Amino acid sequence: YMENQLEPGHCCPLVMTTAAIPLLERHNHTDFTKELLQKIYTMKYDHRDLPIHQKNGVTIGMSMTEKQGGSDVRLNTTTASPIESHL
């Protein structure tokens, strides 16, 4: 509660990183997932804009932009378009 009251912008990546750990641990059979888990578990924060393999530490997050430019996602609109089916 107190953490979110201070500045809520960092909560999403922290929660998403924590939620990603069980999935990555379950599928920890590739070099990439092993490296990713090591970078998540480190106590180092790496702010540099680099590819993951060059960073010392990582967080998992999501980046999205709404066309209306706000955080009220109720105003988002979508359009469905048919695509050719190859079934």
Buried (B, 14 or more C-beta within 10 A) or exposed (E): EEEEEEEEEEEBBEEEBEEBBEEBEEEEEEEEBEEBBEBBEEEEEBEEEEEEEEBEBBBBEEEEEEEEEEEEEEEEEEEEEEEEEEE
